[in-house]
Amino acid sequence: MYAPLLTRGWSHSVKTDGTQTFLPPDGLGGVRHQYATTRSEGPTWRAWGGYPSEPHWQAQFSAAAPTTLAAAFTASLISTEPLHRAVKQIPIHTRRHLYVAPRAPQPPNRPTPAMPPTGHTTGRTR
């Protein structure tokens, strides 16, 4: 689950308290994993978007959350698939961090023409 983050250039640091932190190249987000925990309360995984001191969003997963869920979440963080959002859905203070692609021309919505009927053949068919 860590390999995709590392292959996308995320940095990785490990502390002696049993936590490891992954940060993206632009520093605007991160994932922290508490891997050496003996208590069941509190989150095992934390993720955030924006600066750590003032994140724009946060997500937390407890120790009971399946590892596959955390893996799917981190995979979505590094996905390069575009997200389609209206400008009003994006907070003003985060717009400078986004790439806005021009809208691709849409093909006209025309029904497919029907094929002409095939010539009727005489004779037996099976």
BELDAPE-V356697 format. One line per field, one symbol per residue. phi: phi as a letter, one per 20 degrees, with the letter a starting at -180 (. if undefined). A space follows every 10 residues. Layout:
phi: ???
This chain:
phi: .egffffenf ecccdfendc cdcfgemeqr ccdeedcdde enfedccbco fgfbfebbcc ceffffgfff fffffffefe ffdecfgfed ggfdffeddd effffeffed ffffffffff eeoecd
